Amino acid sequence: MEYKRNKQKYDTKPVTVNLLSANRKISNMIFSLNFYQKDAVGANREAAAYQVYFTDENGRQISDVQKIIADKTSDNGAERTFRCQFNLKSLKYSNTAAYYLVIADEQGLQMPQREPFQIDIAFAVDEFDFFS
């Protein structure tokens, strides 16, 4: 009975991370994005580790993987931000195709978040193949 009444107090959940950057268009092979840890680690919120990367519409990974360790305990939201730098693979990107930023927790307890992005890079792969 006590547990049912105070379920929120006793159930510990991992903190979540959301994309903070408003721009959903990528125009460089190397770029940075800002992320925000929604809740502070505390009484019923525990630290969590997330893998963040980009995929194409078929789910193939097109960038390196960045790791976010969401373990901030501060009540100040500005202190719970993370900045990650991404490197896209040297591929041909279509500015009309769908690409996604994936935020997946390492334990696999939550469904991965997918944020749609547009990639518009003029010279991702050149005819001389310098980037390979």
Backbone as a printed PyTorch tensor [residue, N CA C, xyz], in Angstrom:
tensor([[[  0.8180,  -1.1890,   0.0000],
         [  0.0000,   0.0000,   0.0000],
         [  0.8700,   1.2640,   0.0000]],

        [[  1.8450,   1.2630,   0.9060],
         [  2.7820,   2.3930,   0.9970],
         [  3.5190,   2.5890,  -0.3280]],

        [[  3.9410,   1.4630,  -0.9290],
         [  4.6640,   1.5220,  -2.2060],
         [  3.7860,   2.1200,  -3.2970]],

        [[  2.5230,   1.6890,  -3.3750],
         [  1.6220,   2.1870,  -4.4060],
         [  1.3900,   3.6890,  -4.2820]],

        [[  1.2600,   4.1640,  -3.0340],
         [  1.0230,   5.5900,  -2.8140],
         [  2.2360,   6.4330,  -3.2150]],

        [[  3.4300,   5.9130,  -2.9580],
         [  4.6650,   6.6660,  -3.2070],
         [  5.4910,   6.0590,  -4.3350]],

        [[  4.8260,   5.5000,  -5.3200],
         [  5.5120,   4.7970,  -6.4100],
         [  6.5560,   5.6880,  -7.0980]],

        [[  6.2080,   6.9500,  -7.3500],
         [  7.1400,   7.8560,  -8.0190],
         [  8.4010,   8.0680,  -7.1790]],

        [[  8.2370,   8.0920,  -5.8620],
         [  9.3680,   8.3270,  -4.9750],
         [ 10.3230,   7.1310,  -4.9680]],

        [[  9.7800,   5.9260,  -5.0730],
         [ 10.6020,   4.7160,  -4.9650],
         [ 11.1500,   4.2300,  -6.3000]],

        [[ 10.4380,   4.4750,  -7.3770],
         [ 10.8990,   4.0030,  -8.6850],
         [ 12.0240,   4.8940,  -9.2000]],

        [[ 13.1840,   4.3210,  -9.3260],
         [ 14.3310,   5.0610,  -9.8420],
         [ 14.3860,   4.8770, -11.3460]],

        [[ 14.4940,   5.9920, -12.0570],
         [ 14.5510,   5.9620, -13.5140],
         [ 15.8190,   6.6530, -13.9710]],

        [[ 16.3770,   6.2410, -15.1150],
         [ 17.5560,   6.9370, -15.6240],
         [ 17.1780,   8.3210, -16.1460]],

        [[ 18.1010,   9.2710, -16.0370],
         [ 17.8550,  10.6040, -16.5840],
         [ 17.8370,  10.4980, -18.1100]],

        [[ 17.1520,  11.4140, -18.7430],
         [ 17.0710,  11.4080, -20.2030],
         [ 17.8510,  12.5780, -20.7770]],

        [[ 18.2730,  12.4170, -22.0240],
         [ 19.0330,  13.4420, -22.7310],
         [ 18.2570,  13.8120, -23.9890]],

        [[ 18.1260,  15.1160, -24.2330],
         [ 17.4390,  15.6170, -25.4220],
         [ 18.3590,  16.5280, -26.2160]],

        [[ 18.0670,  16.6380, -27.4990],
         [ 18.8020,  17.5460, -28.3670],
         [ 18.4070,  18.9740, -28.0240]],

        [[ 19.3890,  19.8400, -27.8360],
         [ 19.1230,  21.2310, -27.4870],
         [ 19.1990,  22.1330, -28.7130]],

        [[ 20.0350,  21.7910, -29.6680],
         [ 20.2150,  22.6120, -30.8670],
         [ 18.9370,  22.6340, -31.6890]],

        [[ 18.5280,  23.8250, -32.0880],
         [ 17.2730,  23.9690, -32.8330],
         [ 17.4500,  23.7040, -34.3220]],

        [[ 18.6430,  23.9410, -34.8450],
         [ 18.8920,  23.7880, -36.2730],
         [ 18.9080,  22.3000, -36.6420]],

        [[ 18.1170,  21.9300, -37.6370],
         [ 18.0400,  20.5270, -38.0690],
         [ 18.6240,  20.3350, -39.4680]],

        [[ 19.5600,  21.2330, -39.8370],
         [ 20.1860,  21.1480, -41.1530],
         [ 21.6940,  21.1190, -40.9720]],

        [[ 22.3480,  20.1690, -41.6350],
         [ 23.7920,  20.0080, -41.5450],
         [ 24.3940,  20.4210, -42.8800]],

        [[ 25.4270,  21.2750, -42.8090],
         [ 26.0560,  21.7310, -44.0500],
         [ 27.5730,  21.5150, -44.0650]],

        [[ 28.1040,  20.8220, -43.0550],
         [ 29.5360,  20.5100, -42.9850],
         [ 29.7410,  19.0530, -42.6020]],

        [[ 30.9030,  18.5150, -42.9800],
         [ 31.2270,  17.1340, -42.6330],
         [ 31.5350,  16.9920, -41.1390]],

        [[ 32.0470,  18.0570, -40.5300],
         [ 32.3500,  18.0770, -39.0950],
         [ 31.5270,  19.1900, -38.4680]],

        [[ 30.7630,  18.8580, -37.4320],
         [ 29.8720,  19.8370, -36.8090],
         [ 29.6170,  19.4440, -35.3640]],

        [[ 29.0900,  20.3650, -34.5920],
         [ 28.7960,  20.1130, -33.1820],
         [ 27.3250,  20.3350, -32.8950]],

        [[ 26.8090,  19.5830, -31.9260],
         [ 25.4350,  19.7420, -31.4610],
         [ 25.4360,  19.8110, -29.9400]],

        [[ 24.4430,  20.4910, -29.3920],
         [ 24.3030,  20.6050, -27.9450],
         [ 23.1670,  19.7180, -27.4540]],

        [[ 23.3870,  19.0960, -26.3050],
         [ 22.3940,  18.2150, -25.6940],
         [ 22.1360,  18.6710, -24.2690]],

        [[ 20.9770,  18.2860, -23.7580],
         [ 20.5280,  18.7350, -22.4450],
         [ 20.0710,  17.5370, -21.6210]],

        [[ 20.6040,  17.4210, -20.4200],
         [ 20.1580,  16.3840, -19.4850],
         [ 18.9060,  16.9250, -18.8110]],

        [[ 17.7730,  16.2840, -19.0580],
         [ 16.4690,  16.8060, -18.6290],
         [ 16.3430,  16.9660, -17.1180]],

        [[ 16.7330,  15.9600, -16.3660],
         [ 16.6110,  15.9920, -14.9060],
         [ 17.9890,  15.8610, -14.2700]],

        [[ 18.1220,  16.4050, -13.0680],
         [ 19.3560,  16.2290, -12.3100],
         [ 19.3580,  14.8310, -11.6920]],

        [[ 20.5420,  14.2360, -11.5760],
         [ 20.6600,  12.9590, -10.8800],
         [ 20.3570,  13.2310,  -9.4100]],

        [[ 19.4600,  12.4290,  -8.8580],
         [ 19.0560,  12.6670,  -7.4720],
         [ 18.3350,  11.4750,  -6.8860]],

        [[ 17.3430,  11.7550,  -6.0400],
         [ 16.6410,  10.7290,  -5.2680],
         [ 16.0840,   9.5990,  -6.1360]],

        [[ 15.3120,   9.9170,  -7.1630],
         [ 14.7440,   8.8540,  -7.9880],
         [ 15.1780,   8.9710,  -9.4570]],

        [[ 16.3000,   9.6230,  -9.6870],
         [ 16.8780,   9.7160, -11.0260],
         [ 18.3320,   9.2760, -10.9470]],

        [[ 18.6960,   8.2840, -11.7800],
         [ 20.0690,   7.7840, -11.7620],
         [ 20.7920,   8.1610, -13.0480]],

        [[ 22.0970,   8.1610, -12.9830],
         [ 22.9260,   8.4960, -14.1390],
         [ 22.7210,   7.4620, -15.2460]],

        [[ 22.9130,   7.8920, -16.4760],
         [ 22.7620,   7.0000, -17.6290],
         [ 23.7970,   7.3690, -18.6820]],

        [[ 24.1640,   6.4020, -19.5080],
         [ 25.1020,   6.6400, -20.6010],
         [ 24.3600,   6.4570, -21.9210]],

        [[ 24.6060,   7.3760, -22.8540],
         [ 23.9300,   7.3500, -24.1510],
         [ 24.9470,   7.3370, -25.2790]],

        [[ 24.5940,   6.6320, -26.3510],
         [ 25.3680,   6.6800, -27.5770],
         [ 24.5810,   7.5200, -28.5670]],

        [[ 25.2780,   8.4550, -29.2050],
         [ 24.6200,   9.3960, -30.1090],
         [ 25.3230,   9.3240, -31.4610]],

        [[ 24.5390,   9.1440, -32.5230],
         [ 25.1210,   9.0160, -33.8650],
         [ 24.0430,   9.3110, -34.9070]],

        [[ 24.4730,   9.4110, -36.1710],
         [ 23.5560,   9.6740, -37.2750],
         [ 23.3880,   8.4270, -38.1330]],

        [[ 22.1670,   8.2620, -38.6590],
         [ 21.8850,   7.1650, -39.5890],
         [ 21.1660,   7.7270, -40.8080]],

        [[ 21.1650,   6.9190, -41.8770],
         [ 20.3500,   7.2890, -43.0360],
         [ 18.9500,   6.7080, -42.8450]],

        [[ 18.1040,   6.8700, -43.8490],
         [ 16.7090,   6.4210, -43.7050],
         [ 16.5810,   4.9030, -43.5850]],

        [[ 17.6380,   4.1570, -43.9720],
         [ 17.6220,   2.6950, -43.8590],
         [ 18.2460,   2.2010, -42.5600]],

        [[ 18.6610,   3.1290, -41.7050],
         [ 19.2370,   2.7400, -40.4260],
         [ 20.7310,   2.4910, -40.4460]],

        [[ 21.3960,   2.7400, -41.5970],
         [ 22.8570,   2.5720, -41.6750],
         [ 23.5410,   3.7640, -41.0140]],

        [[ 24.5420,   3.4740, -40.2120],
         [ 25.2640,   4.5260, -39.5010],
         [ 26.1170,   5.3260, -40.4880]],

        [[ 26.0100,   6.6690, -40.4180],
         [ 26.7550,   7.5290, -41.3520],
         [ 27.7020,   8.4880, -40.6290]],

        [[ 27.8420,   8.3420, -39.3160],
         [ 28.7520,   9.2130, -38.5670],
         [ 29.4760,   8.3920, -37.5080]],

        [[ 30.4150,   9.0490, -36.8420],
         [ 31.0480,   8.4020, -35.6960],
         [ 30.0560,   8.3970, -34.5280]],

        [[ 30.3840,   7.6260, -33.4930],
         [ 29.5060,   7.5220, -32.3190],
         [ 30.0950,   8.3500, -31.1860]],

        [[ 29.2780,   9.2040, -30.6110],
         [ 29.6850,   9.9920, -29.4510],
         [ 28.9940,   9.4300, -28.2200]],

        [[ 29.6630,   9.5250, -27.0860],
         [ 29.1000,   8.9960, -25.8410],
         [ 28.7940,  10.1620, -24.9080]],

        [[ 27.5950,  10.1580, -24.3520],
         [ 27.2110,  11.1480, -23.3550],
         [ 26.9680,  10.4110, -22.0490]],

        [[ 27.6930,  10.8030, -21.0140],
         [ 27.4660,  10.2390, -19.6880],
         [ 26.6640,  11.2740, -18.9090]],

        [[ 25.3860,  11.0210, -18.7850],
         [ 24.4650,  11.9580, -18.1310],
         [ 24.4770,  11.6860, -16.6290]],

        [[ 25.3870,  12.3680, -15.9320],
         [ 25.5220,  12.1450, -14.4930],
         [ 25.5610,  13.4540, -13.7040]],

        [[ 25.0560,  14.5250, -14.3000],
         [ 25.0920,  15.8440, -13.6510],
         [ 24.0530,  15.9200, -12.5320]],

        [[ 24.4780,  16.4460, -11.3980],
         [ 23.5930,  16.5400, -10.2310],
         [ 23.1060,  17.9570,  -9.9800]],

        [[ 23.5580,  18.9120, -10.7560],
         [ 23.2190,  20.3130, -10.5320],
         [ 21.7550,  20.6010, -10.8510]],

        [[ 21.1460,  21.4740, -10.0590],
         [ 19.7830,  21.9180, -10.3490],
         [ 19.7740,  22.9950, -11.4210]],

        [[ 20.9240,  23.5700, -11.6930],
         [ 21.0480,  24.6000, -12.7200],
         [ 21.0770,  23.9360, -14.0960]],

        [[ 20.0650,  24.2290, -14.9210],
         [ 19.9450,  23.5970, -16.2380],
         [ 21.1280,  23.8700, -17.1490]],

        [[ 21.7380,  25.0610, -17.0280],
         [ 22.8790,  25.4080, -17.8770],
         [ 24.0710,  24.5070, -17.6030]],

        [[ 24.1740,  23.9540, -16.4050],
         [ 25.2840,  23.0730, -16.0610],
         [ 25.0260,  21.6270, -16.4860]],

        [[ 23.8480,  21.3540, -17.0270],
         [ 23.5130,  19.9920, -17.4670],
         [ 23.4890,  19.9080, -18.9900]],

        [[ 24.3330,  20.6810, -19.6590],
         [ 24.3990,  20.6230, -21.1130],
         [ 25.6820,  19.9230, -21.5550]],

        [[ 25.6310,  19.3260, -22.7330],
         [ 26.7630,  18.6080, -23.3120],
         [ 26.9300,  19.0850, -24.7490]],

        [[ 28.1690,  19.1360, -25.2090],
         [ 28.4420,  19.4880, -26.6020],
         [ 29.2120,  18.3350, -27.2200]],

        [[ 28.6970,  17.8180, -28.3320],
         [ 29.3460,  16.6970, -29.0160],
         [ 29.7100,  17.1040, -30.4280]],

        [[ 30.8940,  16.6910, -30.8570],
         [ 31.3200,  16.9440, -32.2280],
         [ 31.1710,  15.6600, -33.0340]],

        [[ 30.5850,  15.7890, -34.2140],
         [ 30.3370,  14.6370, -35.0880],
         [ 31.1280,  14.7730, -36.3760]],

        [[ 31.5440,  13.6340, -36.9160],
         [ 32.2080,  13.5610, -38.2170],
         [ 31.3770,  12.6460, -39.1090]],

        [[ 30.9050,  13.1780, -40.2130],
         [ 30.1500,  12.3550, -41.1610],
         [ 31.1090,  11.5520, -42.0250]],

        [[ 30.6640,  10.3760, -42.4370],
         [ 31.4580,   9.5500, -43.3490],
         [ 31.4460,  10.2070, -44.7280]],

        [[ 32.4940,   9.9510, -45.5040],
         [ 32.6010,  10.5140, -46.8550],
         [ 31.6910,   9.7590, -47.8030]],

        [[ 30.4650,  10.2060, -47.8760],
         [ 29.4580,   9.6050, -48.7550],
         [ 28.8020,  10.7080, -49.5550]],

        [[ 27.9830,  10.3010, -50.5180],
         [ 27.1720,  11.2860, -51.2310],
         [ 25.8740,  11.4490, -50.4580]],

        [[ 25.5860,  12.6690, -50.0580],
         [ 24.3740,  12.9590, -49.2880],
         [ 23.3800,  13.7100, -50.1620]],

        [[ 22.1370,  13.2990, -50.0780],
         [ 21.0780,  13.9560, -50.8270],
         [ 20.3610,  14.9290, -49.9040]],

        [[ 20.1320,  16.1490, -50.3930],
         [ 19.4440,  17.1200, -49.5440],
         [ 17.9370,  16.8630, -49.4650]],

        [[ 17.4540,  15.8290, -50.1640],
         [ 16.0280,  15.4830, -50.0760],
         [ 15.7980,  14.2000, -49.2750]],

        [[ 16.8720,  13.4580, -48.9860],
         [ 16.7350,  12.2050, -48.2300],
         [ 16.5810,  12.4990, -46.7360]],

        [[ 16.0420,  11.5200, -46.0120],
         [ 15.8650,  11.6620, -44.5620],
         [ 17.0730,  11.0650, -43.8420]],

        [[ 17.5940,  11.8200, -42.9000],
         [ 18.6810,  11.3590, -42.0380],
         [ 18.2310,  11.5650, -40.5980]],

        [[ 18.7690,  10.7620, -39.6890],
         [ 18.2920,  10.8210, -38.3000],
         [ 19.4420,  10.8660, -37.3060]],

        [[ 19.2520,  11.6810, -36.2860],
         [ 20.1230,  11.6540, -35.1250],
         [ 19.5120,  10.6490, -34.1620]],

        [[ 20.2950,   9.6640, -33.7370],
         [ 19.8030,   8.6270, -32.8320],
         [ 20.4480,   8.8350, -31.4640]],

        [[ 19.6010,   8.8840, -30.4210],
         [ 20.0770,   8.9610, -29.0390],
         [ 19.6180,   7.6690, -28.3690]],

        [[ 20.5580,   6.7550, -28.1300],
         [ 20.2260,   5.4310, -27.5860],
         [ 20.9360,   5.2050, -26.2600]],

        [[ 20.1850,   4.7730, -25.2460],
         [ 20.8590,   4.4930, -23.9760],
         [ 21.5930,   3.1530, -24.0790]],

        [[ 22.7350,   3.0790, -23.4170],
         [ 23.6040,   1.9130, -23.5690],
         [ 23.0160,   0.6410, -22.9830]],

        [[ 22.1260,   0.7560, -21.9940],
         [ 21.5320,  -0.4420, -21.4120],
         [ 20.3780,  -0.9780, -22.2480]],

        [[ 19.8750,  -0.1770, -23.1700],
         [ 18.7740,  -0.6100, -24.0150],
         [ 17.4360,  -0.6590, -23.3020]],

        [[ 17.3030,   0.0990, -22.2140],
         [ 16.0490,   0.0800, -21.4490],
         [ 14.9840,   0.9820, -22.0670]],

        [[ 15.4120,   1.9790, -22.8170],
         [ 14.4700,   2.9240, -23.4180],
         [ 14.5210,   2.7980, -24.9320]],

        [[ 13.4330,   3.1840, -25.5660],
         [ 13.4240,   3.2270, -27.0300],
         [ 14.3470,   4.3580, -27.4710]],

        [[ 15.2010,   4.1280, -28.4740],
         [ 16.0760,   5.2090, -28.9360],
         [ 15.2650,   6.3770, -29.4970]],

        [[ 15.7250,   7.5890, -29.2260],
         [ 15.0920,   8.7770, -29.8020],
         [ 15.6530,   8.9720, -31.2000]],

        [[ 14.7980,   9.3760, -32.1270],
         [ 15.2400,   9.6630, -33.4950],
         [ 14.7750,  11.0670, -33.8660]],

        [[ 15.7290,  11.9270, -34.1850],
         [ 15.4290,  13.2990, -34.5920],
         [ 15.7380,  13.4360, -36.0780]],

        [[ 14.7680,  13.8630, -36.8910],
         [ 15.0340,  14.0050, -38.3340],
         [ 15.9590,  15.1880, -38.6320]],

        [[ 16.8650,  14.9880, -39.5810],
         [ 17.7990,  16.0310, -40.0060],
         [ 17.8570,  16.0670, -41.5180]],

        [[ 18.2860,  17.2040, -42.0540],
         [ 18.5560,  17.3390, -43.4810],
         [ 20.0540,  17.5750, -43.6220]],

        [[ 20.6760,  16.8750, -44.5500],
         [ 22.1040,  17.0650, -44.8130],
         [ 22.2410,  17.6730, -46.1990]],

        [[ 22.8410,  18.8510, -46.2440],
         [ 23.0300,  19.5710, -47.5020],
         [ 24.4970,  19.9940, -47.5900]],

        [[ 25.3210,  19.0930, -48.1070],
         [ 26.7540,  19.3440, -48.2390],
         [ 27.0940,  19.3670, -49.7200]],

        [[ 27.6910,  20.4590, -50.1560],
         [ 27.9710,  20.6280, -51.5860],
         [ 29.0110,  19.6380, -52.0950]],

        [[ 30.1170,  19.4770, -51.3590],
         [ 31.2100,  18.6510, -51.8630],
         [ 31.6070,  17.5890, -50.8560]],

        [[ 30.7040,  16.7150, -50.4890],
         [ 31.0190,  15.6620, -49.5180],
         [ 32.0110,  14.6610, -50.1140]],

        [[ 31.8270,  14.3160, -51.3800],
         [ 32.7530,  13.4200, -52.0810],
         [ 33.1230,  14.1310, -53.3730]],

        [[ 34.4140,  14.3590, -53.5730],
         [ 34.8100,  15.0540, -54.7980],
         [ 35.2880,  14.0610, -55.8580]],

        [[ 35.4450,  14.5460, -57.0750],
         [ 35.8010,  13.6540, -58.1770],
         [ 37.2280,  13.1350, -58.0820]],

        [[ 38.0840,  13.8040, -57.2900],
         [ 39.4600,  13.3530, -57.1390],
         [ 39.6050,  12.3640, -56.0010]],

        [[ 38.5370,  12.1680, -55.2370],
         [ 38.5110,  11.1830, -54.1670],
         [ 39.5310,  11.4970, -53.0660]],

        [[ 39.6730,  12.7820, -52.7200],
         [ 40.6160,  13.1950, -51.6810],
         [ 40.2130,  12.7060, -50.2970]],

        [[ 38.9310,  12.5010, -50.0700],
         [ 38.4420,  12.1920, -48.7260],
         [ 38.4940,  10.7080, -48.3850]],

        [[ 38.8640,   9.8630, -49.3180],
         [ 38.8630,   8.4260, -49.0620],
         [ 40.1580,   7.9630, -48.4520]]])
